[in-house]
Amino acid sequence: MHNTNSQYNLPEIGKKLVYKANRAGVEEHCPDPSVRKTIEMDLSLIDHYDKLLSEVELYITRSAKTQAVQTFARLQSVPGGGQILALVI
């Protein structure tokens, strides 16, 4: 969305769109109806992907906790590493 915003030389959105609360009203930032529709679709996809990623992350975490308990715990204890990095490794 920031890329689309830049392509149309619109003012900066000024929000981190990674947070769902900051996505409200972003489509109104675009005066062109076609661009606004594109942004609405992008927001809808992001909301859907957020849900899917949460489900997959929960599934993988549960699997790691049951199949490799000690390894998963050790990887999480490494400074700078967390749950996601432990799952990736």
N, CA, C and O atoms as a Tinker XYZ file with bonds, in Angstrom:
   356  protein
     1  N      0.816000   -1.179000    0.000000    73     2
     2  CA     0.000000    0.000000    0.000000    64     1     3
     3  C      0.862000    1.246000    0.000000    63     2     4     5
     4  O      0.520000    2.259000   -0.610000    81     3
     5  N      1.987000    1.155000    0.695000    73     3     6
     6  CA     2.904000    2.295000    0.661000    64     5     7
     7  C      3.445000    2.486000   -0.762000    63     6     8     9
     8  O      3.656000    3.614000   -1.205000    81     7
     9  N      3.664000    1.377000   -1.467000    73     7    10
    10  CA     4.143000    1.454000   -2.838000    64     9    11
    11  C      3.098000    2.114000   -3.739000    63    10    12    13
    12  O      3.431000    2.989000   -4.538000    81    11
    13  N      1.848000    1.700000   -3.612000    73    11    14
    14  CA     0.763000    2.308000   -4.392000    64    13    15
    15  C      0.653000    3.784000   -4.075000    63    14    16    17
    16  O      0.466000    4.608000   -4.971000    81    15
    17  N      0.766000    4.114000   -2.817000    73    15    18
    18  CA     0.722000    5.499000   -2.372000    64    17    19
    19  C      1.826000    6.314000   -3.042000    63    18    20    21
    20  O      1.599000    7.441000   -3.485000    81    19
    21  N      3.001000    5.743000   -3.109000    73    19    22
    22  CA     4.148000    6.408000   -3.727000    64    21    23
    23  C      3.960000    6.567000   -5.232000    63    22    24    25
    24  O      4.309000    7.607000   -5.791000    81    23
    25  N      3.411000    5.547000   -5.892000    73    23    26
    26  CA     3.203000    5.586000   -7.341000    64    25    27
    27  C      2.279000    6.730000   -7.755000    63    26    28    29
    28  O      2.448000    7.315000   -8.825000    81    27
    29  N      1.319000    7.041000   -6.920000    73    27    30
    30  CA     0.364000    8.100000   -7.237000    64    29    31
    31  C      0.742000    9.436000   -6.607000    63    30    32    33
    32  O     -0.062000   10.369000   -6.591000    81    31
    33  N      1.964000    9.528000   -6.090000    73    31    34
    34  CA     2.487000   10.768000   -5.503000    64    33    35
    35  C      1.542000   11.359000   -4.450000    63    34    36    37
    36  O      1.335000   12.571000   -4.394000    81    35
    37  N      0.987000   10.493000   -3.632000    73    35    38
    38  CA     0.108000   10.942000   -2.558000    64    37    39
    39  C      0.943000   11.204000   -1.315000    63    38    40    41
    40  O      2.044000   10.669000   -1.185000    81    39
    41  N      0.434000   12.018000   -0.401000    73    39    42
    42  CA     1.172000   12.254000    0.844000    64    41    43
    43  C      1.357000   10.944000    1.612000    63    42    44    45
    44  O      0.568000   10.009000    1.469000    81    43
    45  N      2.390000   10.894000    2.408000    73    43    46
    46  CA     2.678000    9.707000    3.212000    64    45    47
    47  C      1.480000    9.325000    4.067000    63    46    48    49
    48  O      0.749000   10.190000    4.549000    81    47
    49  N      1.287000    8.045000    4.249000    73    47    50
    50  CA     0.195000    7.557000    5.084000    64    49    51
    51  C      0.475000    7.895000    6.548000    63    50    52    53
    52  O     -0.437000    8.249000    7.295000    81    51
    53  N      1.720000    7.784000    6.945000    73    51    54
    54  CA     2.123000    8.191000    8.287000    64    53    55
    55  C      1.795000    7.198000    9.389000    63    54    56    57
    56  O      1.891000    7.534000   10.570000    81    55
    57  N      1.412000    5.995000    9.028000    73    55    58
    58  CA     1.083000    4.977000   10.025000    64    57    59
    59  C      1.784000    3.677000    9.655000    63    58    60    61
    60  O      2.056000    3.409000    8.484000    81    59
    61  N      2.067000    2.887000   10.660000    73    59    62
    62  CA     2.597000    1.544000   10.412000    64    61    63
    63  C      1.395000    0.635000   10.168000    63    62    64    65
    64  O      0.627000    0.346000   11.085000    81    63
    65  N      1.243000    0.194000    8.933000    73    63    66
    66  CA     0.075000   -0.595000    8.570000    64    65    67
    67  C      0.163000   -2.048000    9.026000    63    66    68    69
    68  O     -0.756000   -2.834000    8.800000    81    67
    69  N      1.262000   -2.393000    9.661000    73    67    70
    70  CA     1.396000   -3.741000   10.211000    64    69    71
    71  C      0.379000   -3.939000   11.334000    63    70    72    73
    72  O     -0.025000   -5.066000   11.620000    81    71
    73  N     -0.029000   -2.846000   11.966000    73    71    74
    74  CA    -1.017000   -2.908000   13.037000    64    73    75
    75  C     -2.416000   -2.722000   12.456000    63    74    76    77
    76  O     -2.679000   -1.748000   11.750000    81    75
    77  N     -3.300000   -3.650000   12.755000    73    75    78
    78  CA    -4.650000   -3.626000   12.196000    64    77    79
    79  C     -5.385000   -2.320000   12.497000    63    78    80    81
    80  O     -6.118000   -1.817000   11.645000    81    79
    81  N     -5.202000   -1.776000   13.672000    73    79    82
    82  CA    -5.884000   -0.532000   14.058000    64    81    83
    83  C     -5.481000    0.641000   13.159000    63    82    84    85
    84  O     -6.262000    1.573000   12.971000    81    83
    85  N     -4.274000    0.598000   12.606000    73    83    86
    86  CA    -3.801000    1.690000   11.748000    64    85    87
    87  C     -4.292000    1.575000   10.307000    63    86    88    89
    88  O     -4.089000    2.491000    9.510000    81    87
    89  N     -4.931000    0.470000    9.971000    73    87    90
    90  CA    -5.394000    0.271000    8.586000    64    89    91
    91  C     -6.748000    0.914000    8.308000    63    90    92    93
    92  O     -7.119000    1.093000    7.148000    81    91
    93  N     -7.477000    1.258000    9.340000    73    91    94
    94  CA    -8.811000    1.832000    9.158000    64    93    95
    95  C     -8.712000    3.179000    8.441000    63    94    96    97
    96  O     -7.954000    4.058000    8.851000    81    95
    97  N     -9.478000    3.324000    7.381000    73    95    98
    98  CA    -9.535000    4.587000    6.658000    64    97    99
    99  C     -8.396000    4.831000    5.689000    63    98   100   101
   100  O     -8.330000    5.905000    5.091000    81    99
   101  N     -7.506000    3.882000    5.514000    73    99   102
   102  CA    -6.368000    4.075000    4.606000    64   101   103
   103  C     -6.849000    4.228000    3.167000    63   102   104   105
   104  O     -6.287000    5.015000    2.405000    81   103
   105  N     -7.890000    3.480000    2.790000    73   103   106
   106  CA    -8.394000    3.552000    1.412000    64   105   107
   107  C     -8.933000    4.941000    1.075000    63   106   108   109
   108  O     -8.927000    5.339000   -0.090000    81   107
   109  N     -9.396000    5.677000    2.075000    73   107   110
   110  CA    -9.925000    7.025000    1.849000    64   109   111
   111  C     -8.809000    8.014000    1.512000    63   110   112   113
   112  O     -9.066000    9.134000    1.071000    81   111
   113  N     -7.588000    7.587000    1.724000    73   111   114
   114  CA    -6.410000    8.407000    1.429000    64   113   115
   115  C     -6.240000    8.611000   -0.080000    63   114   116   117
   116  O     -5.577000    9.555000   -0.511000    81   115
   117  N     -6.846000    7.718000   -0.883000    73   115   118
   118  CA    -6.694000    7.749000   -2.346000    64   117   119
   119  C     -7.927000    8.381000   -2.994000    63   118   120   121
   120  O     -9.041000    7.896000   -2.799000    81   119
   121  N     -7.743000    9.438000   -3.750000    73   119   122
   122  CA    -8.892000   10.092000   -4.379000    64   121   123
   123  C     -9.464000    9.308000   -5.566000    63   122   124   125
   124  O    -10.660000    9.408000   -5.841000    81   123
   125  N     -8.637000    8.535000   -6.271000    73   123   126
   126  CA    -9.080000    7.778000   -7.445000    64   125   127
   127  C     -9.864000    6.541000   -6.992000    63   126   128   129
   128  O     -9.348000    5.741000   -6.212000    81   127
   129  N    -11.113000    6.374000   -7.475000    73   127   130
   130  CA   -11.939000    5.228000   -7.056000    64   129   131
   131  C    -11.306000    3.867000   -7.384000    63   130   132   133
   132  O    -11.457000    2.918000   -6.615000    81   131
   133  N    -10.607000    3.767000   -8.504000    73   131   134
   134  CA    -9.975000    2.505000   -8.875000    64   133   135
   135  C     -8.844000    2.151000   -7.911000    63   134   136   137
   136  O     -8.703000    0.998000   -7.503000    81   135
   137  N     -8.062000    3.127000   -7.560000    73   135   138
   138  CA    -6.970000    2.906000   -6.618000    64   137   139
   139  C     -7.538000    2.585000   -5.236000    63   138   140   141
   140  O     -7.017000    1.727000   -4.525000    81   139
   141  N     -8.600000    3.277000   -4.870000    73   139   142
   142  CA    -9.245000    3.026000   -3.586000    64   141   143
   143  C     -9.729000    1.574000   -3.504000    63   142   144   145
   144  O     -9.575000    0.918000   -2.474000    81   143
   145  N    -10.318000    1.080000   -4.604000    73   143   146
   146  CA   -10.788000   -0.307000   -4.638000    64   145   147
   147  C     -9.615000   -1.281000   -4.497000    63   146   148   149
   148  O     -9.724000   -2.293000   -3.804000    81   147
   149  N     -8.501000   -0.975000   -5.150000    73   147   150
   150  CA    -7.307000   -1.811000   -5.041000    64   149   151
   151  C     -6.820000   -1.867000   -3.602000    63   150   152   153
   152  O     -6.473000   -2.935000   -3.099000    81   151
   153  N     -6.794000   -0.715000   -2.942000    73   151   154
   154  CA    -6.362000   -0.651000   -1.549000    64   153   155
   155  C     -7.320000   -1.434000   -0.660000    63   154   156   157
   156  O     -6.880000   -2.139000    0.249000    81   155
   157  N     -8.623000   -1.322000   -0.908000    73   155   158
   158  CA    -9.607000   -2.082000   -0.141000    64   157   159
   159  C     -9.369000   -3.583000   -0.284000    63   158   160   161
   160  O     -9.445000   -4.323000    0.696000    81   159
   161  N     -9.081000   -4.031000   -1.507000    73   159   162
   162  CA    -8.809000   -5.445000   -1.734000    64   161   163
   163  C     -7.531000   -5.873000   -1.026000    63   162   164   165
   164  O     -7.481000   -6.949000   -0.430000    81   163
   165  N     -6.501000   -5.041000   -1.087000    73   163   166
   166  CA    -5.250000   -5.347000   -0.389000    64   165   167
   167  C     -5.481000   -5.487000    1.112000    63   166   168   169
   168  O     -4.958000   -6.407000    1.741000    81   167
   169  N     -6.258000   -4.582000    1.680000    73   167   170
   170  CA    -6.554000   -4.634000    3.116000    64   169   171
   171  C     -7.318000   -5.911000    3.475000    63   170   172   173
   172  O     -7.060000   -6.536000    4.504000    81   171
   173  N     -8.254000   -6.283000    2.616000    73   171   174
   174  CA    -9.011000   -7.503000    2.841000    64   173   175
   175  C     -8.107000   -8.732000    2.810000    63   174   176   177
   176  O     -8.243000   -9.632000    3.640000    81   175
   177  N     -7.187000   -8.765000    1.854000    73   175   178
   178  CA    -6.244000   -9.884000    1.770000    64   177   179
   179  C     -5.328000   -9.933000    2.986000    63   178   180   181
   180  O     -5.052000  -11.008000    3.519000    81   179
   181  N     -4.864000   -8.781000    3.417000    73   179   182
   182  CA    -3.985000   -8.731000    4.589000    64   181   183
   183  C     -4.720000   -9.255000    5.822000    63   182   184   185
   184  O     -4.151000  -10.017000    6.604000    81   183
   185  N     -5.976000   -8.855000    6.000000    73   183   186
   186  CA    -6.759000   -9.340000    7.139000    64   185   187
   187  C     -6.897000  -10.865000    7.085000    63   186   188   189
   188  O     -6.768000  -11.549000    8.100000    81   187
   189  N     -7.160000  -11.377000    5.891000    73   187   190
   190  CA    -7.303000  -12.828000    5.726000    64   189   191
   191  C     -5.974000  -13.539000    5.992000    63   190   192   193
   192  O     -5.948000  -14.563000    6.674000    81   191
   193  N     -4.880000  -13.007000    5.463000    73   191   194
   194  CA    -3.561000  -13.605000    5.683000    64   193   195
   195  C     -3.175000  -13.565000    7.159000    63   194   196   197
   196  O     -2.559000  -14.506000    7.661000    81   195
   197  N     -3.528000  -12.492000    7.855000    73   195   198
   198  CA    -3.244000  -12.408000    9.293000    64   197   199
   199  C     -3.889000  -13.583000   10.027000    63   198   200   201
   200  O     -3.263000  -14.213000   10.880000    81   199
   201  N     -5.132000  -13.866000    9.690000    73   199   202
   202  CA    -5.854000  -14.970000   10.324000    64   201   203
   203  C     -5.191000  -16.305000    9.977000    63   202   204   205
   204  O     -4.960000  -17.132000   10.859000    81   203
   205  N     -4.890000  -16.511000    8.706000    73   203   206
   206  CA    -4.267000  -17.768000    8.288000    64   205   207
   207  C     -2.898000  -17.959000    8.927000    63   206   208   209
   208  O     -2.571000  -19.056000    9.380000    81   207
   209  N     -2.115000  -16.923000    8.965000    73   207   210
   210  CA    -0.777000  -17.030000    9.549000    64   209   211
   211  C     -0.846000  -17.331000   11.040000    63   210   212   213
   212  O     -0.022000  -18.083000   11.562000    81   211
   213  N     -1.806000  -16.758000   11.717000    73   211   214
   214  CA    -1.979000  -17.052000   13.144000    64   213   215
   215  C     -2.315000  -18.520000   13.356000    63   214   216   217
   216  O     -1.795000  -19.160000   14.270000    81   215
   217  N     -3.188000  -19.050000   12.505000    73   215   218
   218  CA    -3.569000  -20.455000   12.608000    64   217   219
   219  C     -2.379000  -21.374000   12.330000    63   218   220   221
   220  O     -2.166000  -22.346000   13.054000    81   219
   221  N     -1.611000  -21.073000   11.294000    73   219   222
   222  CA    -0.449000  -21.890000   10.948000    64   221   223
   223  C      0.612000  -21.804000   12.038000    63   222   224   225
   224  O      1.215000  -22.814000   12.403000    81   223
   225  N      0.838000  -20.613000   12.550000    73   223   226
   226  CA     1.819000  -20.429000   13.624000    64   225   227
   227  C      1.427000  -21.236000   14.861000    63   226   228   229
   228  O      2.281000  -21.867000   15.483000    81   227
   229  N      0.154000  -21.221000   15.217000    73   227   230
   230  CA    -0.317000  -21.987000   16.365000    64   229   231
   231  C     -0.126000  -23.486000   16.131000    63   230   232   233
   232  O      0.319000  -24.203000   17.027000    81   231
   233  N     -0.459000  -23.954000   14.939000    73   231   234
   234  CA    -0.300000  -25.370000   14.605000    64   233   235
   235  C      1.166000  -25.798000   14.685000    63   234   236   237
   236  O      1.482000  -26.832000   15.274000    81   235
   237  N      2.053000  -25.009000   14.096000    73   235   238
   238  CA     3.475000  -25.347000   14.095000    64   237   239
   239  C      4.039000  -25.297000   15.512000    63   238   240   241
   240  O      4.842000  -26.150000   15.890000    81   239
   241  N      3.627000  -24.311000   16.291000    73   239   242
   242  CA     4.091000  -24.205000   17.676000    64   241   243
   243  C      3.661000  -25.420000   18.487000    63   242   244   245
   244  O      4.456000  -25.992000   19.233000    81   243
   245  N      2.412000  -25.805000   18.340000    73   243   246
   246  CA     1.930000  -26.987000   19.060000    64   245   247
   247  C      2.697000  -28.241000   18.642000    63   246   248   249
   248  O      3.039000  -29.078000   19.478000    81   247
   249  N      2.963000  -28.362000   17.340000    73   247   250
   250  CA     3.725000  -29.507000   16.843000    64   249   251
   251  C      5.135000  -29.520000   17.411000    63   250   252   253
   252  O      5.634000  -30.566000   17.828000    81   251
   253  N      5.772000  -28.363000   17.427000    73   251   254
   254  CA     7.147000  -28.278000   17.945000    64   253   255
   255  C      7.181000  -28.605000   19.433000    63   254   256   257
   256  O      8.125000  -29.236000   19.909000    81   255
   257  N      6.168000  -28.184000   20.162000    73   255   258
   258  CA     6.130000  -28.439000   21.598000    64   257   259
   259  C      5.891000  -29.910000   21.922000    63   258   260   261
   260  O      6.287000  -30.379000   22.990000    81   259
   261  N      5.252000  -30.639000   21.018000    73   259   262
   262  CA     5.002000  -32.055000   21.278000    64   261   263
   263  C      6.069000  -32.960000   20.678000    63   262   264   265
   264  O      6.330000  -34.036000   21.214000    81   263
   265  N      6.689000  -32.548000   19.580000    73   263   266
   266  CA     7.638000  -33.414000   18.891000    64   265   267
   267  C      9.093000  -33.143000   19.247000    63   266   268   269
   268  O      9.923000  -34.050000   19.187000    81   267
   269  N      9.404000  -31.932000   19.608000    73   267   270
   270  CA    10.798000  -31.573000   19.902000    64   269   271
   271  C     10.839000  -30.600000   21.075000    63   270   272   273
   272  O     11.334000  -29.481000   20.942000    81   271
   273  N     10.330000  -31.019000   22.198000    73   271   274
   274  CA    10.169000  -30.143000   23.354000    64   273   275
   275  C     11.494000  -29.525000   23.792000    63   274   276   277
   276  O     11.598000  -28.307000   23.937000    81   275
   277  N     12.510000  -30.368000   24.003000    73   275   278
   278  CA    13.791000  -29.867000   24.505000    64   277   279
   279  C     14.482000  -28.967000   23.486000    63   278   280   281
   280  O     15.004000  -27.910000   23.841000    81   279
   281  N     14.486000  -29.376000   22.239000    73   279   282
   282  CA    15.128000  -28.572000   21.189000    64   281   283
   283  C     14.448000  -27.217000   21.063000    63   282   284   285
   284  O     15.117000  -26.187000   20.975000    81   283
   285  N     13.131000  -27.217000   21.053000    73   283   286
   286  CA    12.373000  -25.972000   20.926000    64   285   287
   287  C     12.669000  -25.045000   22.104000    63   286   288   289
   288  O     12.859000  -23.843000   21.919000    81   287
   289  N     12.707000  -25.599000   23.305000    73   287   290
   290  CA    12.990000  -24.790000   24.501000    64   289   291
   291  C     14.406000  -24.219000   24.459000    63   290   292   293
   292  O     14.614000  -23.055000   24.802000    81   291
   293  N     15.384000  -25.034000   24.040000    73   291   294
   294  CA    16.772000  -24.548000   23.952000    64   293   295
   295  C     16.909000  -23.428000   22.923000    63   294   296   297
   296  O     17.582000  -22.426000   23.168000    81   295
   297  N     16.270000  -23.606000   21.784000    73   295   298
   298  CA    16.361000  -22.576000   20.742000    64   297   299
   299  C     15.735000  -21.261000   21.199000    63   298   300   301
   300  O     16.217000  -20.188000   20.836000    81   299
   301  N     14.679000  -21.335000   21.982000    73   299   302
   302  CA    14.045000  -20.119000   22.478000    64   301   303
   303  C     14.894000  -19.427000   23.539000    63   302   304   305
   304  O     14.736000  -18.228000   23.770000    81   303
   305  N     15.781000  -20.159000   24.177000    73   303   306
   306  CA    16.605000  -19.571000   25.242000    64   305   307
   307  C     17.823000  -18.824000   24.710000    63   306   308   309
   308  O     18.504000  -18.139000   25.473000    81   307
   309  N     18.109000  -18.945000   23.414000    73   307   310
   310  CA    19.248000  -18.241000   22.824000    64   309   311
   311  C     18.955000  -16.743000   22.817000    63   310   312   313
   312  O     17.896000  -16.329000   22.347000    81   311
   313  N     19.884000  -15.915000   23.334000    73   311   314
   314  CA    19.660000  -14.466000   23.338000    64   313   315
   315  C     19.418000  -13.945000   21.900000    63   314   316   317
   316  O     20.144000  -14.278000   20.964000    81   315
   317  N     18.403000  -13.146000   21.779000    73   315   318
   318  CA    18.060000  -12.579000   20.477000    64   317   319
   319  C     17.120000  -13.461000   19.675000    63   318   320   321
   320  O     16.574000  -13.026000   18.662000    81   319
   321  N     16.931000  -14.670000   20.109000    73   319   322
   322  CA    16.021000  -15.584000   19.423000    64   321   323
   323  C     14.728000  -15.671000   20.180000    63   322   324   325
   324  O     14.696000  -15.472000   21.394000    81   323
   325  N     13.687000  -15.958000   19.493000    73   323   326
   326  CA    12.388000  -16.089000   20.140000    64   325   327
   327  C     11.649000  -17.271000   19.572000    63   326   328   329
   328  O     12.241000  -18.181000   18.990000    81   327
   329  N     10.372000  -17.245000   19.745000    73   327   330
   330  CA     9.540000  -18.365000   19.311000    64   329   331
   331  C      9.590000  -18.539000   17.796000    63   330   332   333
   332  O      9.761000  -19.660000   17.316000    81   331
   333  N      9.448000  -17.471000   17.043000    73   331   334
   334  CA     9.411000  -17.581000   15.584000    64   333   335
   335  C     10.742000  -18.094000   15.048000    63   334   336   337
   336  O     10.761000  -18.997000   14.211000    81   335
   337  N     11.853000  -17.532000   15.517000    73   335   338
   338  CA    13.156000  -17.990000   15.055000    64   337   339
   339  C     13.386000  -19.456000   15.433000    63   338   340   341
   340  O     13.943000  -20.218000   14.643000    81   339
   341  N     12.961000  -19.849000   16.628000    73   339   342
   342  CA    13.082000  -21.241000   17.039000    64   341   343
   343  C     12.284000  -22.154000   16.121000    63   342   344   345
   344  O     12.745000  -23.245000   15.784000    81   343
   345  N     11.109000  -21.732000   15.716000    73   343   346
   346  CA    10.300000  -22.529000   14.808000    64   345   347
   347  C     10.935000  -22.634000   13.425000    63   346   348   349
   348  O     10.884000  -23.690000   12.794000    81   347
   349  N     11.525000  -21.555000   12.960000    73   347   350
   350  CA    12.171000  -21.561000   11.645000    64   349   351
   351  C     13.369000  -22.507000   11.636000    63   350   352   353
   352  O     13.551000  -23.283000   10.698000    81   351
   353  N     14.182000  -22.436000   12.686000    73   351   354
   354  CA    15.356000  -23.297000   12.777000    64   353   355
   355  C     14.926000  -24.736000   12.937000    63   354   356
   356  O     15.770000  -25.627000   13.032000    81   355
